[in-house]
Amino acid sequence: MIRSLLSQVVAVSLLAIPSMGAPKLKDPDAALKQWQGTWVYESQSSGGWDLPEDRRDKIWVVVEGDIMTKTGVAGFNLKYKFKLDPTTTPKSIDLVSHEHPSGKTFTHIGIYEWDGETLRMCFDNSGEKRPKEFRSPKEQDNIYLSVLKRKTK
């Protein structure tokens, strides 16, 4: 009897473990809180072209509130106001340029996934059609795929 009960407890515990790793947040505000901080690029590609590591290591993303700032050692700061929708499949994200150096407003529509450690985002920088999958086809240089990890101190 005790052995049977113990087996049931272990089985239930094992079923719960996968749900502990990746956040399954359906509330945009709760999801937004999880994004706060500094992120570094694991990879970035556009039109099937991968950003070289020596350039990728010189840029990062800082999230403060609902503002995402892409910055780097060259001193540039591209700010975007962003909105998450974790209820869609795949989850969606919209970026709108905020204080862009050109004075223009740009809208980037995309998708994202976050497993608690790695953040993947794929955007259509033309703002025309939200990507359906995480890839950057060679024939579409307006599609950007970024993979980021939270910066460790």
SULCOR-V172013 format. One line per field, one symbol per residue. psi: psi as a letter, one per 30 degrees, with the letter a starting at -180 (. if undefined). A space follows every 10 residues. Layout:
BEGIN
psi=???
END
This chain:
BEGIN
psi=eeeeeeeeee eeeeffeeff dkkikfjeee eeeffkakkl kelklkhfkk kkefeefgll kkkjbgkkkk llffgljjkk klkkjgfljl klkkkkkjhk efflkkkkka llkkgfekkk kkkjffgekk lflilikegi ffkkkkklkk kk.
END
